[in-house]
Amino acid sequence: MEEAGKDIGGFDDRPLFKLKVGTLPPEKIEQGFPGVEVVSQEDGGYALAFADKTALDEFEARLSQLADGMIPKYANILYALEAFDHWASEDRMGWALRREGLPAQEPFILDVELWPLGRRDERAAMISAFNAWVEEEGSEVLDRINAEDFVAYRLRLFRKHAESLLRHRDVRTADLPPRLGLELGIMQLDIHEVGQSAPPGEAPLVAVLDSGIAEGHPLLAPALGDAQGFLLPDKASHDDDGHGTVVAGIALYGDVEACAQAKEFIPQLRLLSGRVLDHKAGSDARFIENIVDEAVRYFHENYGCRVFNLSYGNLNKPYLGGRVGGLAYTLDRLARELDVLFVVPTGNFLDIPADWLKNEYPHYLFKDEARLIDPATALNALTVGSLARWDRSVKAWRWPTDLPEKPIAQRDQPSSFTRCGCSVKGAIKPELVAYGGNQAIDPRGRNVSDRWLGELSTDKDFAEGRLLSERAGTSFAAPHIAHAAARLLAEVPNASMNLLRALLIANGRIPAASHDLFRGEEDQLAQVVGYGMVDVSNLYRSTEEQVILFSESALIDKHHHFYEVPIPESFYNSGKKSRRREITVALAHCPPVRTTRLDYKASRFQFRLVEAETLEDAVAAFDKATVDEVESIKEINCNKTTYGTQKRAYGTVQASTWAIKRSRKERLFVAVTRNDHAWGISPFTLEEEPYALVIRMSDCENEEAQLYTQIRAQLQARERARVRI
């Protein structure tokens, strides 16, 4: 209570308290303690409340009764109370301000949000008092908003004033203004200023199955190998909607914005386009499943294409458990039959709640209406969710001192429209996330906009002088992953789709902004960001600081494979002892599936990272247990930064990362186990089911790291020993 009394300002003399009460409704608190006004519910089960002297005296009296063994009035409120604290300066800092701190150059601008008081007279008194305080402090008001659920100021001020602001009782949050956005002039890119070339003749292929493509686009044409239409009656391949052309640009170049900034568009892939959707994102009278099947077989048989991007989702088929949709099943079946990789988006959630400003984001993403839509539940495909790249909308660019729009998500947080998983039996979906756009809300009119908050890519109306445009949606996150997958084929030409998926997942990292948003809560992270965003810095080749090892093999049911992790002595002992070292293990397999079974996939694989003195000891531990008892074998006791065995086991691609912080004596082994369902025996599964295993080791904080050299020497020594035997 003493800390709450240290707040400054306020339109009256009531202190502000932070009460951790779990899910207890605010009205229950107000009913039990007259004189308490709950002004807001915050993340983590906190209620922020003003309390007058009468309420505080009553609260202390009831606590005394409880301590004496009596049952006071509304004892349930006291039982629910887990913590009694105050709203500190750290609580008032917005995400960007906590991350970056106050700007060094003064004066600077902060966006300040006050408590959205429900009573109009109190809100008017608060605004009047705050105006007077700001004027007295000598800060400048650039803009303000006074809405029922949103009261905000944009202030220009000095550091000493900002530090006082963070202790002001009526301040809910203060944050840095939006500043990350596309440059307005980038759309004026002139083709004559752009460096171009055709891709190498043997460059890998990526196929975009969408609304067609603008075949003559000067940034796409040099890499376009074939464009076909699969819709009846005319089978036209041209893009009338523009969606397919935007997707194609990202699939071909990856980060189009970076290419535009450098004015260099040098494709490293060859592009194929299949029109399977019309301008309304629909198909013809046939099932979409048959149209996609025809397109995939055409490009696979004629060109050997193995990476397909399908940015499509059926809004009428949200996944609420049970069987997957028909298109998801089709992709799962084709992936196994043809050994091809499908990349699909989670789908867009269009119904942003009107009361979003009441702290609804990101919680509304977990509503049933925001679940994955077909075909995002496909287990043998990679499903991609969307992250926000930009937070500065078109209005924020044009009127930098105004408060016209508030971005819903911050950079590297889930996009406001991304959908969440999981898939069958709780399989982690989406597996990966990539940039797909953001949205902003104008608090005055509750209008939602995504202008200048989307992903930059090629525009179908290039003939009108517009080479590039930007659009937001999970459709434009998926091709980032398809691009990375196809690029992998240049480095590992014979990689199976299992290996492609395992390599991508092994290089996935959950962005800090998303991790902080969900406070590291594993279930929520698994449903929205999966294994994270692909770190392409080490995806295509190993370095001395980061090494990727992989193996493709096949395993008999009810058996194990063991792999020793080749760890150099320097990985544990050289360099700074407190440095961060990581080991990531990823596994992928492609099981047959049956829609008549609740388990859906016929074969089951798991892996465990275990410690043992010798390989024989590791084998003995698993041989001693039955296959069903293997789940009781614990992994290494270490700082695991991602999902545990049970959480990851339901997917057909699985990964975990361990942060090594101390030396270890025992050797490390990865044990891969296959344990099929009884109904999954031949002819549904093979006697030896194929899988891919990837181990990624990182020692980036060691300036003298020689991981690649040392691991290579270690593996060569093992090989020479085998030859001698």
C-alpha positions in Angstrom: 0.0 0.0 0.0 2.9 2.3 0.7 4.2 1.8 -2.8 0.9 2.8 -4.3 1.0 6.0 -2.3 4.2 7.0 -4.2 2.3 7.5 -7.5 2.1 11.1 -8.6 -0.8 13.0 -10.2 -4.3 11.6 -10.4 -7.6 13.4 -10.7 -8.5 12.4 -7.1 -6.6 11.1 -4.1 -7.5 7.4 -4.3 -4.5 5.0 -4.7 -4.3 2.5 -7.5 -3.7 -1.2 -6.7 -2.8 -4.2 -8.7 -4.7 -7.3 -7.5 -3.9 -10.7 -8.8 -7.3 -12.4 -8.7 -7.2 -15.0 -11.5 -10.5 -15.2 -13.3 -12.6 -13.5 -10.5 -14.9 -11.0 -12.3 -14.4 -7.3 -11.5 -18.0 -6.8 -10.5 -17.5 -9.4 -7.7 -14.7 -7.3 -6.3 -16.8 -4.1 -6.5 -19.8 -5.9 -4.9 -17.7 -7.3 -2.1 -15.9 -4.0 -1.3 -17.9 -0.8 -1.8 -15.5 2.0 -2.4 -13.4 -0.1 -4.8 -13.6 0.7 -8.6 -12.0 -1.8 -10.9 -10.7 0.3 -13.9 -9.2 -2.5 -15.9 -8.4 -6.2 -16.2 -4.9 -6.9 -17.5 -3.0 -10.0 -18.7 -2.0 -12.5 -16.1 -5.2 -12.3 -14.1 -4.6 -8.8 -12.7 -7.3 -6.3 -11.9 -6.4 -2.6 -11.5 -8.6 -0.8 -8.9 -9.0 2.6 -7.3 -9.8 2.2 -3.6 -11.0 4.9 -1.1 -10.1 5.0 2.6 -13.3 3.3 3.6 -12.6 0.3 1.3 -9.0 0.0 2.5 -10.1 0.0 6.2 -12.7 -2.7 5.5 -10.2 -4.7 3.6 -7.7 -4.7 6.5 -10.5 -5.5 9.0 -11.5 -8.6 7.0 -7.9 -9.8 6.6 -7.6 -9.6 10.4 -10.8 -11.7 10.8 -9.4 -14.2 8.4 -6.1 -14.4 10.3 -8.1 -15.0 13.6 -9.8 -18.0 12.1 -13.1 -16.2 11.4 -14.9 -16.2 8.0 -15.5 -12.6 7.0 -18.0 -11.3 4.4 -17.1 -12.2 0.8 -14.3 -14.4 2.0 -14.2 -15.9 -1.5 -12.6 -12.7 -2.7 -9.9 -12.9 -0.2 -9.3 -16.5 -1.0 -9.0 -15.6 -4.7 -6.5 -12.8 -4.0 -3.0 -14.2 -4.9 -1.1 -10.9 -4.7 -1.6 -7.3 -3.6 0.7 -4.9 -5.4 0.9 -1.5 -7.2 1.1 -0.6 -10.9 4.8 0.2 -11.1 6.8 2.1 -13.7 7.8 -1.2 -15.4 4.1 -2.1 -15.8 3.4 1.2 -17.5 6.1 0.6 -20.1 4.8 -0.7 -23.4 6.4 -3.5 -25.3 8.7 -1.4 -27.5 9.7 0.9 -24.6 10.6 -2.1 -22.4 12.7 -3.5 -25.2 14.5 -0.4 -26.4 14.3 2.1 -23.5 13.8 5.8 -23.7 15.3 7.4 -26.8 18.7 9.0 -26.2 18.0 12.1 -28.3 15.7 14.6 -26.6 13.0 15.7 -26.8 11.3 12.5 -28.1 7.7 11.3 -28.7 5.8 8.9 -26.5 2.2 7.5 -27.0 0.5 7.6 -23.6 -2.7 5.7 -22.8 -4.8 6.7 -19.7 -7.2 4.4 -17.9 -10.5 4.1 -20.0 -12.8 5.0 -17.1 -16.4 4.0 -17.7 -18.1 7.0 -16.0 -18.1 10.0 -18.2 -17.7 12.5 -15.4 -14.6 10.7 -14.0 -13.1 10.4 -17.5 -13.6 14.2 -18.0 -12.0 14.9 -14.6 -9.1 12.6 -15.4 -8.5 14.3 -18.8 -8.7 17.8 -17.4 -6.3 16.9 -14.6 -3.9 15.3 -17.0 -3.9 18.2 -19.3 -3.0 20.5 -16.5 -0.2 18.2 -15.3 1.3 17.9 -18.8 1.2 21.7 -19.2 2.9 22.1 -15.8 5.6 19.6 -16.7 6.3 21.5 -19.9 5.5 18.7 -22.3 3.8 19.2 -25.6 0.6 17.6 -26.7 0.7 16.7 -30.3 -2.6 14.8 -30.5 -5.2 13.1 -28.3 -8.1 10.7 -28.4 -11.0 10.6 -26.1 -13.2 7.6 -26.7 -15.2 5.5 -24.3 -12.7 2.6 -24.2 -9.6 4.4 -25.3 -8.0 7.6 -24.0 -4.6 8.4 -25.5 -2.1 11.3 -25.9 0.9 11.7 -28.2 3.4 13.8 -26.3 6.7 15.4 -27.1 8.8 15.5 -23.9 12.2 15.2 -22.2 13.6 12.2 -20.3 12.9 13.7 -16.8 9.3 14.3 -17.8 9.0 10.7 -19.2 10.3 9.3 -15.9 7.6 11.2 -14.0 5.0 10.1 -16.5 5.8 6.4 -15.8 4.8 7.1 -12.1 1.6 9.0 -12.9 -1.4 7.2 -11.3 -3.7 7.8 -14.3 -1.3 6.5 -16.9 -2.0 3.0 -18.1 0.9 2.6 -20.5 3.5 4.6 -22.4 5.2 3.4 -25.5 7.3 4.5 -28.4 5.2 5.5 -31.4 5.0 3.2 -34.5 8.1 3.7 -36.6 8.6 0.5 -38.7 7.0 0.7 -42.1 7.4 0.5 -45.8 8.9 3.5 -47.4 6.3 5.4 -49.4 8.5 5.8 -52.4 9.3 2.2 -52.8 6.1 1.7 -54.9 7.6 4.0 -57.6 10.3 1.5 -58.5 11.3 1.9 -62.1 12.1 -1.2 -64.0 15.0 0.6 -65.8 16.7 1.1 -62.4 16.5 -2.6 -61.5 19.3 -5.1 -61.9 17.9 -8.3 -63.3 18.9 -11.7 -64.6 17.4 -15.1 -65.4 17.9 -17.9 -62.9 20.4 -20.7 -63.5 19.1 -23.4 -65.8 19.3 -26.0 -63.1 17.8 -23.8 -60.4 15.2 -25.5 -58.2 11.5 -25.2 -59.0 8.7 -23.8 -56.9 5.1 -24.0 -58.0 2.4 -21.6 -56.9 -1.1 -23.0 -57.1 -3.4 -19.9 -56.8 -5.4 -17.5 -58.9 -2.9 -17.5 -61.8 -0.1 -15.1 -62.6 0.6 -12.0 -64.6 2.8 -13.8 -67.0 4.4 -10.7 -68.6 5.5 -9.1 -65.3 9.1 -8.1 -65.9 10.2 -9.3 -62.5 8.5 -12.7 -62.9 8.9 -13.4 -66.6 12.6 -14.2 -66.6 12.0 -17.1 -64.1 8.6 -18.3 -65.2 8.9 -21.8 -66.7 5.2 -22.6 -67.3 1.8 -21.2 -66.4 -1.2 -23.4 -66.7 -4.9 -23.0 -65.9 -6.8 -25.9 -64.4 -10.3 -24.3 -64.2 -13.0 -25.2 -66.7 -14.1 -24.3 -69.3 -11.3 -22.2 -70.8 -8.3 -23.2 -68.5 -7.0 -19.6 -68.6 -3.7 -19.1 -66.7 -3.9 -15.3 -66.3 -4.4 -13.7 -62.9 -7.6 -11.6 -62.8 -7.5 -11.1 -59.0 -3.8 -10.3 -58.4 -3.6 -12.7 -55.4 -1.5 -15.3 -57.2 0.9 -12.7 -58.6 1.6 -11.3 -55.1 2.2 -14.9 -53.8 4.4 -15.7 -56.8 6.7 -12.8 -56.2 7.3 -13.8 -52.6 7.8 -17.5 -53.5 10.3 -16.5 -56.2 12.3 -13.8 -54.3 11.5 -14.3 -50.6 12.0 -10.9 -49.1 10.8 -8.7 -52.0 11.2 -5.5 -49.9 14.9 -6.2 -49.5 15.3 -6.8 -53.3 13.5 -3.5 -53.9 15.7 -1.6 -51.5 18.8 -3.0 -53.2 17.2 -2.6 -56.7 18.4 -6.1 -57.5 16.0 -8.9 -58.5 18.2 -11.9 -59.1 16.0 -15.0 -59.0 17.6 -18.2 -57.7 14.6 -20.3 -58.4 12.4 -21.2 -61.4 8.7 -20.5 -61.1 5.7 -22.5 -62.1 2.1 -21.2 -61.9 -1.1 -23.2 -61.7 -4.4 -21.4 -61.8 -6.7 -23.4 -59.4 -8.8 -20.5 -58.1 -10.9 -17.8 -59.8 -11.0 -14.1 -59.0 -13.3 -14.8 -56.1 -11.0 -17.4 -54.6 -13.3 -20.2 -55.7 -13.0 -23.1 -58.1 -15.3 -24.4 -60.9 -18.1 -26.9 -60.4 -15.6 -29.6 -59.5 -14.1 -30.3 -56.1 -11.1 -28.2 -55.3 -9.4 -31.4 -54.2 -9.6 -32.8 -57.8 -8.3 -29.6 -59.3 -5.3 -29.4 -57.0 -4.6 -33.1 -57.6 -4.6 -32.5 -61.3 -2.3 -29.5 -61.0 0.2 -31.2 -58.7 0.5 -34.2 -60.9 1.0 -32.1 -64.0 3.9 -30.1 -62.6 5.4 -33.1 -60.9 5.3 -35.4 -63.9 6.4 -32.8 -66.5 9.0 -30.8 -64.5 9.8 -32.9 -61.4 8.6 -30.0 -59.2 8.7 -30.9 -55.5 7.7 -27.7 -53.6 4.2 -26.4 -53.9 2.6 -23.3 -52.3 -1.1 -23.4 -51.9 -2.3 -20.1 -50.3 -5.9 -21.2 -49.9 -8.3 -21.8 -47.0 -11.9 -22.7 -46.8 -13.6 -20.4 -44.3 -16.6 -22.7 -44.1 -14.4 -25.5 -42.6 -12.8 -24.4 -39.3 -11.1 -27.3 -37.5 -12.8 -27.9 -34.1 -11.5 -31.4 -33.7 -12.3 -34.8 -35.2 -11.7 -35.5 -38.9 -9.6 -33.2 -41.1 -11.1 -31.7 -44.3 -11.0 -33.2 -47.7 -8.3 -30.9 -49.1 -6.0 -31.5 -46.1 -6.4 -35.3 -46.7 -5.7 -34.8 -50.4 -2.4 -33.0 -49.6 -1.4 -35.6 -47.0 -2.0 -38.4 -49.5 -0.2 -36.6 -52.4 2.8 -35.7 -50.2 3.4 -39.3 -49.3 2.7 -40.7 -52.8 4.9 -38.2 -54.7 7.4 -37.2 -52.0 6.5 -33.5 -52.5 6.2 -30.6 -50.0 3.1 -28.6 -49.6 3.2 -25.2 -47.9 -0.2 -23.8 -46.8 -1.3 -20.9 -44.6 -3.4 -21.1 -41.4 -6.1 -19.0 -43.1 -7.2 -15.5 -42.2 -9.5 -14.6 -39.3 -11.7 -11.8 -40.6 -13.9 -11.0 -37.6 -11.6 -8.8 -35.5 -13.7 -8.1 -32.3 -15.2 -4.6 -32.2 -14.1 -4.3 -28.6 -10.5 -5.1 -29.5 -9.4 -2.0 -27.6 -10.5 -3.7 -24.3 -7.3 -5.8 -24.3 -8.8 -8.5 -26.6 -5.6 -9.1 -28.6 -4.2 -11.7 -28.7 -6.8 -13.6 -26.7 -9.4 -13.6 -29.5 -7.1 -15.7 -31.6 -7.9 -18.7 -29.4 -11.7 -18.5 -30.0 -13.3 -21.4 -32.0 -14.1 -19.0 -34.8 -10.3 -18.3 -35.2 -9.3 -22.0 -35.5 -7.4 -23.4 -38.5 -9.3 -23.9 -41.7 -9.0 -26.6 -44.3 -6.3 -27.5 -45.6 -4.2 -26.0 -42.7 -4.6 -29.2 -40.6 -2.8 -31.4 -43.1 -0.2 -33.3 -41.1 2.2 -34.0 -44.0 2.2 -30.4 -45.2 3.9 -27.4 -43.5 1.4 -24.9 -42.2 2.5 -21.3 -41.8 1.1 -18.6 -39.5 1.6 -14.9 -39.9 3.8 -12.4 -38.0 3.6 -8.6 -38.2 6.6 -6.9 -39.8 5.4 -3.3 -39.8 3.6 -1.2 -37.2 3.4 2.1 -39.1 0.3 2.4 -41.2 -0.2 4.8 -44.1 -1.9 7.4 -41.9 1.0 7.2 -39.4 3.4 8.0 -42.3 1.4 10.9 -43.6 0.6 12.5 -40.2 3.4 11.5 -37.9 2.3 13.8 -35.1 -1.3 12.5 -35.0 -2.8 9.5 -33.3 -4.9 8.3 -36.3 -4.4 4.6 -36.0 -3.1 2.1 -33.4 -1.3 -1.0 -34.7 -2.8 -4.2 -33.3 0.4 -6.2 -33.2 4.0 -5.1 -32.7 6.8 -6.3 -34.9 7.4 -10.1 -34.6 4.1 -10.7 -32.8 1.3 -12.8 -34.4 -0.6 -10.9 -37.0 -4.0 -9.8 -35.9 -5.7 -12.0 -38.5 -3.6 -15.2 -38.2 -5.5 -18.4 -37.1 -4.5 -20.9 -34.5 -4.2 -24.7 -34.1 -3.7 -27.4 -33.2 -4.4 -30.2 -35.6 -5.4 -33.9 -35.1 -4.8 -35.2 -31.5 -3.2 -31.9 -30.6 -0.4 -31.9 -33.3 1.4 -28.6 -33.3 0.1 -26.3 -36.0 1.2 -24.0 -37.5 4.7 -25.4 -37.5 6.2 -22.1 -38.7 5.5 -18.4 -39.0 6.7 -15.8 -41.4 5.9 -12.1 -42.1 2.4 -11.7 -43.5 1.2 -8.3 -42.4 -0.5 -6.3 -39.7 -3.6 -4.2 -39.1 -4.3 -1.0 -37.4 -7.5 0.4 -35.7 -8.6 3.9 -35.7 -10.1 4.2 -32.2 -12.3 7.1 -33.2 -14.3 5.2 -35.7 -13.3 1.6 -35.0 -12.1 1.3 -38.6 -9.6 -1.5 -39.3 -7.0 -0.9 -42.0 -4.0 -2.9 -43.3 -2.7 -0.2 -45.8 1.2 -0.1 -45.8 1.2 -2.9 -43.2 1.3 -5.8 -45.6 4.0 -7.7 -47.5 5.6 -6.1 -50.6 5.4 -8.2 -53.8 4.8 -8.1 -57.5 1.6 -6.4 -58.8 -0.6 -7.7 -61.6 -1.2 -4.2 -63.0 2.5 -3.7 -63.9 1.4 -2.4 -67.3 0.1 0.7 -65.5 3.5 1.5 -64.1 3.1 -0.2 -60.8 5.6 -3.0 -60.5 5.0 -3.6 -56.8 2.1 -3.5 -54.3 1.6 -4.7 -50.7 -1.1 -6.9 -49.3 -1.7 -8.4 -45.8 -2.8 -12.0 -45.0 -1.5 -15.4 -44.1 -1.5 -16.2 -47.8 1.6 -14.0 -48.1 3.4 -15.6 -45.1 3.3 -19.1 -46.6 5.4 -18.4 -49.8 8.3 -17.1 -47.6 8.6 -20.7 -46.4 8.0 -22.2 -49.8 10.9 -20.0 -51.1 13.2 -21.2 -48.3 12.3 -24.9 -49.0 13.0 -24.6 -52.7 16.3 -22.8 -52.0 17.3 -25.8 -49.9 17.1 -28.1 -52.9 20.0 -26.1 -54.5 22.2 -27.2 -51.6 20.7 -30.7 -51.0 19.2 -31.7 -54.5 18.2 -35.2 -53.4 16.6 -34.2 -50.2 13.2 -35.9 -49.4 10.3 -33.8 -48.3 11.0 -35.2 -44.8 14.5 -33.7 -44.9 13.2 -30.4 -46.2 10.7 -30.1 -43.4 13.2 -31.2 -40.7 15.8 -28.7 -41.9 13.3 -25.9 -41.8 12.0 -26.8 -38.4 15.5 -27.2 -37.0 16.2 -23.6 -37.9 12.9 -22.3 -36.5 13.1 -19.9 -33.5 10.2 -18.3 -31.6 10.7 -14.5 -31.8 11.2 -12.8 -28.5 8.3 -10.5 -29.1 5.9 -13.5 -29.5 7.4 -15.4 -26.5 7.0 -12.3 -24.3 3.4 -11.7 -25.5 2.3 -15.1 -24.3 4.7 -15.0 -21.3 6.3 -18.2 -22.5 3.1 -20.2 -22.1 3.8 -23.4 -24.1 0.2 -24.3 -25.1 -0.5 -20.9 -26.5 2.8 -20.6 -28.3 2.3 -24.1 -29.9 -1.1 -23.0 -31.2 -0.1 -19.7 -32.7 3.7 -19.7 -33.6 4.6 -23.3 -33.5 8.4 -23.8 -33.8 8.8 -20.1 -34.8 10.4 -18.2 -37.7 13.1 -19.8 -39.9 16.5 -18.4 -39.2 17.9 -18.4 -42.8 21.4 -17.3 -41.6 22.4 -21.0 -41.2 19.8 -22.7 -43.2 21.7 -23.4 -46.4 25.2 -24.2 -45.1 27.2 -24.8 -41.9 29.6 -22.3 -40.4 32.3 -22.5 -37.6 29.7 -21.2 -35.2 26.6 -23.2 -36.3 26.7 -26.7 -37.7 23.8 -28.8 -39.2 24.0 -32.6 -39.3 21.4 -34.7 -41.0 20.5 -38.2 -41.8 17.8 -40.0 -43.8 17.0 -43.5 -42.8 14.1 -46.0 -42.5 12.9 -47.8 -39.4 11.0 -51.0 -38.6 7.9 -50.8 -36.3 8.6 -51.3 -32.6 12.3 -50.6 -33.0 14.8 -47.8 -32.2 17.7 -46.1 -34.0 20.5 -44.4 -32.0 22.6 -41.4 -33.1 25.5 -40.1 -31.0 25.8 -36.3 -31.1 29.4 -35.4 -32.0 30.2 -32.8 -29.4 33.7 -31.3 -29.4 35.4 -30.7 -26.0 35.5 -27.0 -26.9 31.7 -26.9 -27.1 31.5 -27.4 -23.3 34.7 -25.9 -22.0 36.3 -23.2 -24.2 35.3 -19.5 -24.4 33.1 -17.7 -22.0 31.5 -20.2 -19.6 28.3 -18.2 -19.4 27.9 -18.1 -23.2 24.7 -19.6 -24.8 25.2 -22.9 -26.6 22.3 -24.7 -28.2 21.5 -28.2 -29.5 18.4 -28.6 -31.7 17.0 -31.9 -32.8 14.3 -32.2 -35.5 12.6 -35.2 -36.9 10.2 -35.6 -39.8 8.3 -38.5 -41.3 5.4 -38.8 -43.8 2.8 -41.4 -42.6 -0.1 -42.8 -44.5 -3.4 -41.4 -43.3 -6.9 -42.7 -42.9 -10.0 -40.5 -42.4 -11.8 -43.5 -40.8 -9.5 -43.4 -37.8 -9.5 -40.8 -35.0 -5.7 -41.1 -34.9 -5.6 -40.3 -38.6 -1.9 -41.2 -39.2 -0.9 -44.8 -39.3 2.8 -44.6 -38.3 4.2 -42.9 -35.2 7.7 -41.7 -34.6 9.3 -40.0 -31.6 12.8 -39.0 -30.6 14.5 -38.4 -27.3 17.8 -36.7 -26.5 19.3 -38.8 -23.7 22.6 -39.0 -21.7 24.6 -42.2 -21.3 28.2 -43.1 -20.8 28.3 -45.4 -23.8 26.1 -46.3 -26.8 25.6 -49.7 -25.2 24.2 -48.1 -22.1 21.8 -46.0 -24.1 20.6 -49.0 -26.1 20.2 -51.1 -22.9 17.9 -48.4 -21.3 15.6 -48.5 -24.3 15.7 -52.3 -24.7 14.8 -52.8 -21.1 11.6 -50.9 -21.6 8.8 -52.0 -23.8 8.0 -49.7 -26.7 5.0 -48.3 -24.8 7.2 -47.7 -21.7 9.7 -45.6 -23.7 7.6 -42.6 -23.0 8.7 -42.8 -19.4 12.4 -42.4 -20.3 13.3 -38.9 -19.5 15.3 -36.6 -21.8 18.4 -34.8 -20.6 18.0 -32.5 -17.6 18.8 -29.3 -19.3 17.4 -25.9 -20.3 14.8 -26.9 -22.9 13.6 -23.8 -24.7 10.8 -25.5 -26.7 8.3 -28.3 -26.5 8.6 -31.5 -24.5 8.3 -35.0 -25.8 4.5 -35.4 -25.4 3.7 -32.0 -26.8 5.7 -32.5 -30.0 5.0 -36.2 -30.6 1.6 -35.8 -32.3 3.0 -34.0 -35.3 4.8 -35.5 -38.3 7.5 -33.0 -37.8 8.9 -32.5 -34.3 11.7 -30.4 -32.8 13.2 -29.3 -29.5 16.1 -27.0 -28.5 18.3 -27.3 -25.5 20.4 -24.4 -24.1 23.6 -25.8 -22.7 24.9 -23.7 -19.8 27.4 -26.1 -18.1 29.8 -28.9 -18.9 28.4 -32.4 -19.2 30.3 -35.7 -18.5 28.0 -38.1 -20.3 27.7 -38.5 -24.0 24.5 -37.4 -25.8 22.4 -39.7 -28.0 19.3 -39.2 -30.0 17.0 -42.2 -29.9 14.4 -42.5 -32.6 11.5 -44.8 -31.9 8.7 -46.1 -34.2 5.6 -47.4 -32.6 2.6 -47.7 -35.0 -1.0 -48.1 -34.3 -2.3 -51.7 -34.5 -4.5 -50.7 -37.5 -1.5 -49.2 -39.2 0.1 -52.5 -40.2 0.8 -53.4 -43.9 -0.5 -52.6 -46.5 -1.0 -49.1 -45.0 2.6 -48.7 -43.8 5.9 -50.0 -45.2 8.0 -52.5 -43.3 10.7 -49.8 -43.1 9.1 -46.3 -42.9 11.5 -43.5 -44.0 12.3 -40.5 -41.8 14.8 -37.6 -41.6 16.7 -36.5 -38.6 18.5 -33.1 -38.2 20.8 -32.0 -35.4 21.7 -28.3 -35.2 24.5 -27.1 -32.9 25.2 -23.5 -32.2 28.0 -21.7 -30.3 27.6 -18.2 -31.6 28.8 -16.4 -28.6 32.3 -18.0 -28.8 34.6 -15.8 -30.8 37.0 -18.7 -31.2 34.4 -21.3 -32.2 35.6 -23.9 -34.7 32.6 -26.2 -34.5 32.5 -27.2 -38.1 36.2 -28.0 -38.3 36.2 -30.0 -35.0 33.0 -31.9 -35.7 34.2 -32.8 -39.2 37.5 -34.2 -37.8 35.6 -36.1 -35.2 33.3 -37.7 -37.8 36.2 -38.5 -40.1 38.0 -40.3 -37.2 34.9 -42.4 -36.6 34.8 -43.4 -40.2 38.4 -44.4 -40.2 37.8 -46.5 -37.2 34.9 -48.3 -39.0 37.2 -49.0 -42.0 39.9 -50.5 -39.7 37.3 -52.8 -38.0 
